[in-house]
């Protein structure tokens, strides 16, 4: 058995959980926040037999799209911020960061 942890954007959360449910994969949803953009993320915990890990990864890949987003940079620390004019920059967001870990034991009470 494996535990798949998928960190995704909130925008992809409903689409992915629906797709996983359609394929009979049970998930536990955690609200998390990212460090770079300081925006909300969703972390899904998915317990799955070893034979189905690739299928779960394909469902995640098909439902978590990458996109470009304009963000305003953070003002400089220290120095004089009076002359600082934030210029939005384009960054790539979305997709998924996935961890697959072995599960030694699983209990359901």
N, C-alpha and C positions, 0 to 999 in steps of 0.2 A: 504494500500500500504506500501511496505517496500523498504528501500534502502540497498542493499547488497554491502559492501565494501570488496573487496578481494585483499590482498597484496600477490603477487606471485613473483617468480623469473622470470627474463626476458626470460630465456630459455623455460619457460612454456607458455609464453604470446600468441604466435601465435596459438598454439594448442588449448588453452582454448578459445580465442576469436572466432576461427573458430567453435568450438563445440557449443558455446553459440549462434552464428549466425545461425547454422544449426537447433537449437531448437527455433528460432525466439525471442531470448532475445537480446535486444539492450544494448550496453555497451558504456561507456565513459572511455577512456584509459588515465591514467596519468603516466608520468615517475617520479619515486621516487628513493630514495637511502636508503639502510639499514644502521643501526648503527654498527652492529657487524662486518660484513665482509667488510663494506664500498663498496659494489657492488651495481649495478643498480637493482632496483626492478620495477615492474609494479603494479599500483593500478588500479583496475577496479571498476567503479561505475555502478551498475546494479539496475534499478528501476523495481520492480516486484510486481504484486498483491500477497496478502497474501497466496493464495492457491498454488502459484508456487514457494515459497521459498525453500521447500524441494527439488524440481526438480533442481533448480539452484545450490543448495548445492551439489547435487549428480554429476552434470556436473563438478563442480569445483573439487570435490574429485577424479573423474575419470581421470582428465586431468592434475593434478598438483602432480607430483610424488616427493617423498623424495629420496635423494641420498646422498652418502658420498662424501666429497670433502677434499682434502689435502690443508691446508693453513699454511703459515709461520706465527708464532706468531710475534706480534709487539715487537720491541726492548725495553728493559727496560728504563724507564724515570729516569733521574738523574744518578746515578752511572756510572761506567766504562763499556762502551759497547765494548771495545776492546776484552775482553775474551768471549763475548756473541756469541754463535753459535746457530742461530735459527734452531730448529728441527721441521719440518712440523708435524702438528697434524691433525688427521682426525676429521671432524665435519660433522654433519648431516645438509643438506641444502634442500631447496625445500619445497614442500607442499604448504600450503596456510594458511594465517591468515585472518579470515573472521569475519566481524562485520555486524550484521543485526539490522537496526534501523527503528523505525516507521517514516512514513512521514505524517505530518499533512496536507500539501498542496502540490499540484503539478501543475505547470503552464507550458505551452508550447506556445511560441509566434512565 
